[in-house]
Amino acid sequence: MMRFLKLLLLLPVVLGVLAIALANRQLVMVSFDPFAAAEGHPGPQIAAPLYLVLLVSVMVGVVIGGVATWIEQGRHRRAARRAIAEARRLTAEATRFSSSKSLDKRKTL
């Protein structure tokens, strides 16, 4: 069932990407030097289909966004690790305290 739902959601995305790719097959020049036009000489550039430029741009954006989110959530992961360590320490302390208390009860009986 889950596999069918994934397919049902992924199919429109794939069809949309395919439609964009088919509609934007013309070559575009991508320049990597923003100041080249002002200086009069062409900087490094490539010719690529527009759909490829769009898809690569989206992929780079997703990766950059993922890295930025991972970095931003670092403090939350650190706080969670500290909380888990504190919970383990307190559990061990409570276990140690309850076992020493039971030993004290045996001695008094």
TILUMVEX-801199 format. One record per atom (N, C-alpha, C, O, CB): x, y, z; atom name; chain. Coordinates in pm, 1 decimal, padded with zeros to 6 digits. Glycine has a CB too. Example, Ala and Ser with C-alpha at 12.3 -4.5 7.8 and 13.67 -1.06 7.14 Angstrom:
BEGIN
        X        Y        Z name chain
  01319.0 -00569.0  00780.0    N     A
  01230.0 -00450.0  00780.0   CA     A
  01320.0 -00330.0  00780.0    C     A
  01423.6 -00331.9  00846.5    O     A
  01130.8 -00447.3  00904.6   CB     A
  01285.0 -00225.0  00708.0    N     A
  01367.0 -00106.0  00714.0   CA     A
  01290.0  00003.0  00787.0    C     A
  01340.9  00113.8  00803.9    O     A
  01408.4 -00059.8  00572.5   CB     A
***
This chain:
BEGIN
        X        Y        Z name chain
  00082.4 -00119.6  00000.0    N     A
  00000.0  00000.0  00000.0   CA     A
  00086.9  00126.1  00000.0    C     A
  00061.4  00221.0 -00074.2    O     A
 -00093.8 -00000.2  00121.1   CB     A
  00190.5  00124.7  00085.3    N     A
  00280.5  00240.2  00093.9   CA     A
  00352.8  00261.8 -00038.3    C     A
  00373.6  00375.1 -00081.6    O     A
  00382.5  00221.1  00207.5   CB     A
  00390.4  00152.0 -00101.1    N     A
  00460.7  00161.9 -00228.5   CA     A
  00370.0  00224.5 -00335.3    C     A
  00415.0  00304.9 -00417.0    O     A
  00509.3  00022.5 -00274.1   CB     A
  00243.3  00186.8 -00333.4    N     A
  00147.2  00242.9 -00427.9   CA     A
  00130.4  00392.8 -00404.5    C     A
  00124.0  00469.4 -00500.6    O     A
  00011.5  00171.2 -00415.9   CB     A
  00123.0  00435.9 -00278.5    N     A
  00109.0  00577.6 -00247.7   CA     A
  00231.6  00657.0 -00292.0    C     A
  00218.8  00767.7 -00344.4    O     A
  00085.6  00596.6 -00098.4   CB     A
  00349.7  00600.5 -00271.1    N     A
  00472.2  00666.7 -00317.2   CA     A
  00470.0  00683.2 -00468.7    C     A
  00503.8  00789.1 -00521.7    O     A
  00597.0  00586.6 -00274.0   CB     A
  00430.1  00577.8 -00536.5    N     A
  00422.7  00582.9 -00682.1   CA     A
  00318.7  00684.7 -00726.8    C     A
  00340.1  00758.4 -00823.1    O     A
  00389.7  00444.4 -00739.3   CB     A
  00206.4  00688.1 -00656.6    N     A
  00100.0  00781.7 -00690.5   CA     A
  00144.3  00926.9 -00673.4    C     A
  00103.3  01013.6 -00750.5    O     A
 -00022.5  00754.4 -00604.7   CB     A
  00227.6  00953.9 -00573.1    N     A
  00277.4  01089.4 -00550.9   CA     A
  00396.2  01123.1 -00640.5    C     A
  00413.0  01238.0 -00681.3    O     A
  00316.5  01106.6 -00405.8   CB     A
  00477.6  01024.1 -00670.5    N     A
  00597.7  01047.8 -00749.7   CA     A
  00566.9  01060.4 -00899.7    C     A
  00638.3  01130.4 -00971.6    O     A
  00697.5  00935.3 -00726.7   CB     A
  00463.8  00994.9 -00946.0    N     A
  00431.3  00996.0 -01087.6   CA     A
  00404.4  01136.6 -01141.7    C     A
  00458.6  01170.1 -01247.1    O     A
  00311.7  00908.7 -01112.2   CB     A
  00323.8  01221.1 -01075.6    N     A
  00304.4  01357.5 -01127.2   CA     A
  00433.0  01440.0 -01127.4    C     A
  00453.2  01522.9 -01216.1    O     A
  00199.3  01429.1 -01044.7   CB     A
  00519.2  01417.9 -01029.4    N     A
  00646.1  01491.2 -01025.1   CA     A
  00733.0  01451.8 -01144.6    C     A
  00790.4  01537.7 -01211.6    O     A
  00721.2  01463.6 -00891.7   CB     A
  00741.9  01323.4 -01170.1    N     A
  00821.8  01275.5 -01283.2   CA     A
  00763.4  01326.8 -01414.9    C     A
  00837.6  01369.5 -01503.3    O     A
  00828.3  01120.7 -01283.9   CB     A
  00631.7  01322.6 -01427.8    N     A
  00569.7  01372.3 -01550.6   CA     A
  00591.9  01522.6 -01567.2    C     A
  00612.6  01569.9 -01679.0    O     A
  00419.7  01341.1 -01550.6   CB     A
  00587.9  01598.0 -01457.4    N     A
  00614.2  01741.6 -01465.1   CA     A
  00756.7  01771.6 -01507.0    C     A
  00780.1  01858.4 -01591.1    O     A
  00585.7  01806.9 -01332.1   CB     A
  00852.1  01700.5 -01448.7    N     A
  00993.3  01719.9 -01484.4   CA     A
  01015.2  01681.2 -01630.6    C     A
  01087.9  01749.3 -01702.9    O     A
  01086.2  01636.2 -01391.3   CB     A
  00953.7  01574.0 -01673.0    N     A
  00966.7  01531.5 -01811.8   CA     A
  00907.2  01635.8 -01906.9    C     A
  00965.3  01664.8 -02011.5    O     A
  00898.4  01395.7 -01832.4   CB     A
  00792.6  01691.4 -01871.0    N     A
  00730.5  01794.5 -01954.7   CA     A
  00819.2  01918.5 -01963.1    C     A
  00834.4  01976.3 -02070.8    O     A
  00591.7  01832.3 -01899.5   CB     A
  00877.4  01959.7 -01851.6    N     A
  00968.7  02075.4 -01852.1   CA     A
  01090.7  02046.1 -01938.9    C     A
  01135.2  02131.7 -02015.4    O     A
  01013.2  02111.2 -01707.7   CB     A
  01144.1  01925.2 -01926.8    N     A
  01261.9  01889.2 -02005.4   CA     A
  01231.0  01889.6 -02155.0    C     A
  01311.6  01936.8 -02235.2    O     A
  01314.0  01751.6 -01963.0   CB     A
  01116.8  01838.2 -02191.8    N     A
  01081.7  01834.2 -02334.2   CA     A
  01050.7  01973.6 -02389.6    C     A
  01077.4  02001.0 -02506.6    O     A
  00961.5  01742.2 -02355.9   CB     A
  00995.3  02060.4 -02307.3    N     A
  00958.9  02194.2 -02354.5   CA     A
  01078.7  02289.9 -02357.2    C     A
  01073.1  02392.9 -02424.4    O     A
  00849.2  02251.9 -02266.1   CB     A
  01185.2  02258.2 -02286.4    N     A
  01299.5  02349.7 -02274.6   CA     A
  01429.5  02281.8 -02317.8    C     A
  01525.2  02273.2 -02240.8    O     A
  01312.6  02400.8 -02130.0   CB     A
  01431.3  02233.9 -02441.8    N     A
  01549.9  02164.9 -02492.3   CA     A
  01649.9  02257.5 -02558.8    C     A
  01759.3  02213.2 -02593.9    O     A
  01509.3  02059.1 -02589.2   CB     A
  01616.8  02384.2 -02577.4    N     A
  01708.4  02474.2 -02647.2   CA     A
  01834.7  02498.6 -02562.6    C     A
  01831.6  02495.6 -02439.5    O     A
  01637.9  02608.8 -02679.3   CB     A
  01943.4  02522.2 -02632.8    N     A
  02071.2  02545.5 -02565.1   CA     A
  02076.2  02689.2 -02513.2    C     A
  02030.8  02782.9 -02578.8    O     A
  02190.6  02517.8 -02661.1   CB     A
  02132.4  02703.2 -02394.1    N     A
  02155.7  02835.6 -02336.4   CA     A
  02301.8  02842.3 -02294.2    C     A
  02364.1  02740.7 -02263.3    O     A
  02059.7  02863.6 -02214.6   CB     A
  02354.8  02963.9 -02293.5    N     A
  02492.8  02983.3 -02249.1   CA     A
  02490.6  03016.9 -02100.1    C     A
  02420.1  03108.0 -02056.8    O     A
  02564.2  03096.7 -02331.7   CB     A
  02567.6  02943.0 -02023.8    N     A
  02579.5  02968.3 -01880.7   CA     A
  02720.0  03023.4 -01857.9    C     A
  02819.2  02954.3 -01881.2    O     A
  02552.9  02837.2 -01794.9   CB     A
  02727.6  03148.2 -01812.2    N     A
  02855.6  03213.8 -01789.4   CA     A
  02889.5  03207.1 -01641.1    C     A
  02802.4  03226.9 -01556.4    O     A
  02852.4  03360.6 -01838.6   CB     A
  03013.9  03179.7 -01609.9    N     A
  03058.2  03169.6 -01471.3   CA     A
  03137.4  03291.9 -01426.9    C     A
  03194.3  03292.2 -01317.7    O     A
  03141.8  03045.2 -01452.8   CB     A
  03141.7  03394.5 -01509.2    N     A
  03212.4  03517.9 -01475.2   CA     A
  03114.3  03634.6 -01486.8    C     A
  03084.0  03677.8 -01598.0    O     A
  03337.1  03539.6 -01568.4   CB     A
  03064.2  03686.4 -01375.1    N     A
  02963.5  03792.7 -01382.5   CA     A
  03018.2  03924.4 -01437.0    C     A
  02939.6  04010.2 -01476.9    O     A
  02904.8  03816.1 -01246.3   CB     A
  03148.0  03943.0 -01439.9    N     A
  03207.1  04069.4 -01485.6   CA     A
  03263.2  04061.2 -01626.3    C     A
  03321.6  04158.1 -01674.6    O     A
  03316.1  04112.1 -01391.3   CB     A
  03247.1  03948.8 -01692.6    N     A
  03305.5  03930.1 -01825.5   CA     A
  03245.4  04024.4 -01928.9    C     A
  03318.4  04076.2 -02013.4    O     A
  03286.8  03786.8 -01870.7   CB     A
  03116.0  04048.0 -01924.9    N     A
  03051.8  04134.4 -02024.7   CA     A
  03100.5  04278.1 -02011.8    C     A
  03113.9  04347.1 -02112.8    O     A
  02899.0  04129.2 -02010.0   CB     A
  03126.9  04324.7 -01891.5    N     A
  03173.2  04462.0 -01871.4   CA     A
  03316.1  04479.6 -01923.3    C     A
  03352.5  04587.5 -01970.2    O     A
  03165.8  04499.7 -01722.4   CB     A
  03395.2  04375.7 -01915.1    N     A
  03534.5  04385.0 -01958.4   CA     A
  03551.3  04356.6 -02107.2    C     A
  03657.6  04383.0 -02163.3    O     A
  03619.9  04289.0 -01878.6   CB     A
  03449.5  04304.1 -02170.7    N     A
  03455.4  04281.8 -02314.9   CA     A
  03510.8  04148.1 -02357.1    C     A
  03514.3  04120.7 -02477.1    O     A
  03535.7  04386.6 -02376.5   CB     A
  03553.5  04064.6 -02268.1    N     A
  03601.5  03931.3 -02307.5   CA     A
  03513.6  03825.9 -02239.8    C     A
  03472.1  03841.7 -02125.0    O     A
  03753.0  03911.4 -02268.7   CB     A
  03486.9  03719.6 -02312.7    N     A
  03401.9  03614.9 -02253.3   CA     A
  03478.4  03537.7 -02146.3    C     A
  03593.9  03499.7 -02165.5    O     A
  03350.8  03517.7 -02362.2   CB     A
  03413.6  03516.1 -02036.9    N     A
  03473.3  03436.7 -01929.2   CA     A
  03441.2  03289.9 -01951.2    C     A
  03394.7  03251.9 -02058.7    O     A
  03422.2  03483.5 -01790.3   CB     A
  03465.1  03208.9 -01852.4    N     A
  03432.1  03067.3 -01867.4   CA     A
  03281.1  03049.5 -01881.5    C     A
  03203.8  03103.0 -01802.0    O     A
  03484.8  02985.8 -01747.1   CB     A
  03240.2  02974.5 -01982.6    N     A
  03098.4  02952.4 -02005.5   CA     A
  03078.0  02817.9 -02072.0    C     A
  03168.2  02762.8 -02135.2    O     A
  03038.2  03064.8 -02091.1   CB     A
  02957.0  02766.6 -02056.2    N     A
  02921.9  02640.1 -02120.4   CA     A
  02786.2  02656.0 -02186.9    C     A
  02705.2  02739.8 -02147.2    O     A
  02920.5  02522.5 -02017.6   CB     A
  02763.0  02575.2 -02287.4    N     A
  02632.4  02568.7 -02352.5   CA     A
  02566.2  02440.6 -02305.5    C     A
  02623.1  02332.2 -02318.5    O     A
  02644.3  02573.5 -02509.8   CB     A
  02446.4  02452.7 -02251.2    N     A
  02374.1  02336.8 -02200.1   CA     A
  02225.4  02356.2 -02225.6    C     A
  02178.1  02469.3 -02237.1    O     A
  02402.0  02315.5 -02048.5   CB     A
  02151.6  02245.9 -02234.5    N     A
  02006.2  02259.0 -02249.9   CA     A
  01946.2  02327.6 -02125.9    C     A
  01992.7  02307.5 -02013.7    O     A
  01940.4  02118.9 -02272.1   CB     A
  01844.4  02407.0 -02148.4    N     A
  01783.1  02483.1 -02039.5   CA     A
  01730.0  02391.3 -01929.3    C     A
  01743.0  02423.0 -01811.0    O     A
  01669.8  02570.2 -02093.4   CB     A
  01669.7  02276.9 -01967.4    N     A
  01617.2  02187.3 -01864.3   CA     A
  01727.9  02134.1 -01774.1    C     A
  01706.9  02114.2 -01654.4    O     A
  01542.5  02070.9 -01928.6   CB     A
  01845.9  02111.0 -01831.5    N     A
  01957.8  02062.2 -01751.8   CA     A
  02005.2  02169.2 -01653.6    C     A
  02036.0  02139.4 -01538.2    O     A
  02073.4  02018.6 -01842.8   CB     A
  02010.7  02292.7 -01700.0    N     A
  02048.4  02404.2 -01612.0   CA     A
  01948.2  02416.1 -01498.0    C     A
  01987.2  02434.7 -01382.8    O     A
  02056.0  02537.5 -01691.3   CB     A
  01819.2  02405.6 -01529.4    N     A
  01715.2  02414.1 -01425.7   CA     A
  01726.2  02300.1 -01325.5    C     A
  01721.7  02323.2 -01204.6    O     A
  01576.3  02413.1 -01489.5   CB     A
  01740.7  02177.4 -01374.5    N     A
  01747.4  02062.0 -01284.8   CA     A
  01871.8  02065.9 -01196.1    C     A
  01864.2  02036.3 -01076.8    O     A
  01745.6  01932.8 -01365.7   CB     A
  01984.8  02101.9 -01253.6    N     A
  02107.5  02110.7 -01173.8   CA     A
  02094.5  02221.7 -01069.5    C     A
  02139.0  02205.9 -00955.8    O     A
  02230.5  02136.2 -01264.9   CB     A
  02033.7  02333.6 -01108.0    N     A
  02013.3  02442.7 -01012.5   CA     A
  01925.7  02398.8 -00895.6    C     A
  01955.0  02430.4 -00780.3    O     A
  01950.3  02563.4 -01082.3   CB     A
  01819.2  02326.7 -00925.2    N     A
  01730.8  02277.7 -00818.5   CA     A
  01804.5  02178.8 -00729.4    C     A
  01792.0  02184.7 -00607.0    O     A
  01604.8  02211.6 -00878.2   CB     A
  01881.2  02088.0 -00789.1    N     A
  01955.6  01990.0 -00709.0   CA     A
  02058.6  02057.9 -00619.0    C     A
  02072.0  02021.7 -00502.1    O     A
  02025.2  01888.6 -00800.4   CB     A
  02130.6  02155.0 -00672.0    N     A
  02228.3  02228.1 -00591.4   CA     A
  02157.0  02301.7 -00477.9    C     A
  02206.8  02304.6 -00365.3    O     A
  02308.5  02328.1 -00679.4   CB     A
  02041.7  02360.6 -00506.3    N     A
  01965.2  02429.4 -00402.9   CA     A
  01918.8  02335.2 -00293.5    C     A
  01922.2  02370.8 -00175.7    O     A
  01846.3  02498.5 -00463.9   CB     A
  01875.3  02215.3 -00330.8    N     A
  01831.4  02116.9 -00231.5   CA     A
  01949.1  02074.7 -00143.7    C     A
  01934.8  02063.0 -00022.0    O     A
  01768.8  01993.3 -00300.8   CB     A
  02064.1  02052.2 -00204.6    N     A
  02182.1  02011.4 -00126.6   CA     A
  02224.6  02123.7 -00031.9    C     A
  02251.5  02098.7  00085.6    O     A
  02299.7  01973.2 -00220.8   CB     A
  02230.6  02246.0 -00081.9    N     A
  02269.2  02359.3  00003.7   CA     A
  02168.2  02377.2  00116.8    C     A
  02207.2  02401.6  00231.0    O     A
  02280.1  02489.9 -00079.5   CB     A
  02039.9  02365.4  00086.5    N     A
  01937.2  02376.3  00190.4   CA     A
  01948.5  02266.0  00294.2    C     A
  01932.4  02291.1  00413.6    O     A
  01799.4  02373.4  00128.0   CB     A
  01975.7  02144.7  00249.9    N     A
  01992.8  02033.0  00342.1   CA     A
  02112.2  02051.9  00434.4    C     A
  02103.8  02025.1  00554.3    O     A
  02008.1  01904.5  00265.0   CB     A
  02222.4  02097.7  00378.8    N     A
  02342.6  02122.6  00460.1   CA     A
  02316.4  02235.2  00559.5    C     A
  02355.4  02225.5  00675.9    O     A
  02463.9  02157.9  00369.9   CB     A
  02251.1  02341.3  00514.6    N     A
  02221.6  02453.3  00604.4   CA     A
  02128.9  02409.6  00717.6    C     A
  02148.2  02450.2  00832.2    O     A
  02158.2  02569.6  00526.1   CB     A
  02029.5  02327.9  00687.0    N     A
  01938.6  02277.6  00790.0   CA     A
  02012.3  02187.8  00887.5    C     A
  01991.3  02197.2  01008.4    O     A
  01821.7  02201.7  00726.6   CB     A
  02098.4  02101.0  00836.6    N     A
  02174.8  02010.8  00922.1   CA     A
  02264.3  02090.1  01017.3    C     A
  02273.9  02057.3  01135.6    O     A
  02259.5  01914.4  00836.9   CB     A
  02329.5  02193.9  00966.0    N     A
  02414.5  02278.1  01050.8   CA     A
  02330.3  02350.6  01154.7    C     A
  02368.3  02357.7  01271.6    O     A
  02493.2  02379.9  00965.6   CB     A
  02216.0  02404.5  01113.0    N     A
  02129.5  02479.3  01204.3   CA     A
  02073.5  02390.1  01314.8    C     A
  02055.6  02436.6  01427.3    O     A
  02015.0  02544.1  01127.2   CB     A
  02046.1  02265.6  01286.0    N     A
  01989.4  02175.8  01385.3   CA     A
  02095.3  02110.9  01473.5    C     A
  02062.6  02029.0  01559.4    O     A
  01908.6  02069.5  01317.2   CB     A
  02220.3  02146.3  01453.2    N     A
  02328.2  02088.2  01532.5   CA     A
  02311.5  02113.4  01680.9    C     A
  02339.6  02025.2  01762.0    O     A
  02460.5  02142.8  01487.0   CB     A
  02266.3  02231.8  01718.0    N     A
  02249.4  02261.2  01861.0   CA     A
  02138.7  02175.6  01921.0    C     A
  02146.4  02138.4  02038.1    O     A
  02218.0  02410.6  01882.5   CB     A
  02036.4  02143.9  01843.3    N     A
  01929.1  02058.1  01894.0   CA     A
  01977.9  01914.6  01911.4    C     A
  01942.8  01848.6  02009.2    O     A
  01808.2  02061.7  01799.3   CB     A
  02058.0  01866.2  01817.5    N     A
  02114.3  01732.0  01831.2   CA     A
  02207.1  01725.3  01950.7    C     A
  02207.4  01626.5  02024.1    O     A
  02189.0  01691.0  01704.0   CB     A
  02286.2  01830.4  01970.8    N     A
  02376.9  01835.7  02085.5   CA     A
  02297.9  01835.1  02216.5    C     A
  02334.9  01764.9  02310.6    O     A
  02466.5  01961.0  02077.7   CB     A
  02189.5  01912.8  02223.2    N     A
  02106.6  01916.6  02343.6   CA     A
  02043.0  01780.3  02369.3    C     A
  02032.5  01737.4  02484.2    O     A
  01997.7  02024.7  02330.9   CB     A
  02000.8  01712.6  02263.8    N     A
  01942.1  01579.0  02279.4   CA     A
  02045.2  01480.1  02331.5    C     A
  02013.7  01397.9  02417.6    O     A
  01884.5  01529.3  02145.9   CB     A
  02168.8  01486.8  02280.4    N     A
  02273.8  01397.0  02330.5   CA     A
  02301.5  01423.1  02477.2    C     A
  02319.7  01329.4  02554.9    O     A
  02402.8  01413.6  02249.1   CB     A
  02304.8  01550.0  02515.6    N     A
  02328.7  01583.3  02656.3   CA     A
  02214.1  01534.4  02743.8    C     A
  02237.2  01483.5  02853.5    O     A
  02347.1  01734.8  02673.4   CB     A
  02090.9  01549.2  02696.4    N     A
  01975.3  01504.1  02773.6   CA     A
  01976.9  01352.2  02790.1    C     A
  01944.4  01301.2  02897.3    O     A
  01844.8  01548.9  02705.9   CB     A
  02013.9  01280.9  02686.5    N     A
  02021.7  01134.6  02695.0   CA     A
  02130.7  01093.7  02792.6    C     A
  02111.0  01002.3  02872.6    O     A
  02048.3  01072.6  02555.9   CB     A
  02245.4  01160.3  02787.0    N     A
  02354.5  01128.4  02880.2   CA     A
  02312.1  01157.2  03024.3    C     A
  02343.2  01079.8  03114.8    O     A
  02481.8  01209.3  02844.7   CB     A
  02242.1  01267.3  03045.6    N     A
  02194.8  01301.3  03179.4   CA     A
  02092.0  01199.3  03228.0    C     A
  02094.2  01160.2  03344.7    O     A
  02134.4  01442.4  03180.6   CB     A
  02003.0  01156.6  03140.5    N     A
  01903.1  01056.0  03178.5   CA     A
  01970.8  00924.2  03214.8    C     A
  01930.5  00859.1  03311.3    O     A
  01801.9  01034.1  03064.0   CB     A
  02071.8  00884.2  03140.0    N     A
  02144.7  00760.1  03172.2   CA     A
  02217.1  00772.9  03305.4    C     A
  02218.7  00679.5  03385.5    O     A
  02245.6  00725.7  03060.7   CB     A
  02277.2  00889.7  03328.4    N     A
  02347.9  00910.7  03454.6   CA     A
  02250.4  00905.5  03572.1    C     A
  02279.3  00843.8  03674.6    O     A
  02422.5  01045.5  03452.9   CB     A
  02135.8  00970.0  03556.7    N     A
  02037.2  00970.5  03665.0   CA     A
  01976.8  00832.0  03687.4    C     A
  01949.3  00794.3  03801.3    O     A
  01926.3  01070.9  03634.7   CB     A
  01956.2  00756.5  03580.7    N     A
  01904.8  00620.2  03594.0   CA     A
  02005.3  00532.8  03668.7    C     A
  01968.4  00455.6  03757.1    O     A
  01873.8  00559.9  03455.1   CB     A
  02132.3  00546.2  03632.0    N     A
  02235.6  00468.9  03700.8   CA     A
  02243.3  00508.9  03847.6    C     A
  02258.2  00423.3  03934.9    O     A
  02372.3  00488.7  03633.0   CB     A
  02233.0  00638.0  03874.8    N     A
  02237.3  00685.8  04012.7   CA     A
  02117.0  00634.5  04091.9    C     A
  02132.2  00594.2  04207.3    O     A
  02241.4  00839.2  04016.0   CB     A
  01998.9  00635.3  04032.3    N     A
  01878.5  00585.4  04100.0   CA     A
  01889.4  00436.3  04126.5    C     A
  01848.9  00389.1  04232.7    O     A
  01753.1  00614.7  04016.4   CB     A
  01943.4  00362.0  04031.6    N     A
  01962.8  00218.5  04050.5   CA     A
  02061.6  00193.1  04162.9    C     A
  02040.3  00106.8  04248.1    O     A
  02011.5  00152.5  03920.7   CB     A
  02168.9  00268.9  04161.7    N     A
  02270.0  00253.5  04266.6   CA     A
  02211.1  00289.6  04403.1    C     A
  02238.5  00222.0  04502.3    O     A
  02393.5  00341.7  04236.5   CB     A
  02130.8  00395.1  04408.4    N     A
  02070.0  00439.9  04533.8   CA     A
  01970.1  00336.5  04584.5    C     A
  01967.9  00306.4  04703.8    O     A
  02000.7  00576.2  04515.1   CB     A
  01887.1  00281.6  04495.1    N     A
  01786.5  00183.8  04538.3   CA     A
  01852.4  00054.2  04582.2    C     A
  01802.5 -00009.8  04674.8    O     A
  01686.2  00155.9  04425.6   CB     A
  01961.3  00012.8  04520.7    N     A
  02029.5 -00110.0  04562.3   CA     A
  02100.8 -00089.0  04695.4    C     A
  02104.4 -00180.7  04777.5    O     A
  02129.9 -00155.4  04454.6   CB     A
  02157.3  00028.3  04718.9    N     A
  02221.7  00053.2  04848.2   CA     A
  02117.4  00065.0  04958.9    C     A
  02145.1  00026.7  05072.6    O     A
  02307.5  00181.1  04842.1   CB     A
  01999.5  00116.5  04929.3    N     A
  01891.7  00128.4  05026.4   CA     A
  01841.0 -00009.5  05064.0    C     A
  01809.5 -00033.3  05180.6    O     A
  01777.3  00214.8  04971.2   CB     A
  01832.0 -00102.3  04967.0    N     A
  01785.8 -00237.6  04998.4   CA     A
  01889.1 -00310.2  05083.5    C     A
  01853.4 -00392.8  05167.5    O     A
  01757.4 -00317.0  04869.2   CB     A
  02015.7 -00280.3  05062.4    N     A
  02120.7 -00340.4  05147.2   CA     A
  02108.3 -00288.9  05289.5    C     A
  02126.0 -00364.8  05384.8    O     A
  02262.3 -00309.1  05091.2   CB     A
  02078.0 -00160.2  05304.6    N     A
  02061.3 -00101.8  05438.9   CA     A
  01943.5 -00165.2  05510.5    C     A
  01950.7 -00186.6  05631.5    O     A
  02041.4  00050.9  05430.1   CB     A
  01835.8 -00196.0  05440.4    N     A
  01719.6 -00259.7  05501.1   CA     A
  01754.3 -00399.0  05551.4    C     A
  01708.0 -00438.8  05658.3    O     A
  01604.1 -00266.8  05401.1   CB     A
  01834.6 -00473.6  05476.9    N     A
  01873.8 -00608.4  05516.3   CA     A
  01959.0 -00605.4  05641.7    C     A
  01948.3 -00692.8  05727.8    O     A
  01949.2 -00677.4  05403.3   CB     A
  02043.3 -00504.2  05651.0    N     A
  02131.7 -00494.0  05768.2   CA     A
  02050.6 -00463.8  05893.9    C     A
  02084.7 -00513.6  06001.2    O     A
  02238.9 -00384.3  05746.5   CB     A
  01946.0 -00385.1  05884.3    N     A
  01867.0 -00348.3  06001.8   CA     A
  01772.8 -00459.1  06045.5    C     A
  01727.5 -00459.1  06159.9    O     A
  01787.9 -00223.2  05973.8   CB     A
  01742.4 -00552.9  05958.1    N     A
  01652.0 -00662.8  05995.3   CA     A
  01729.8 -00766.3  06064.0    C     A
  01674.4 -00868.5  06104.5    O     A
  01580.1 -00722.4  05875.0   CB     A
***
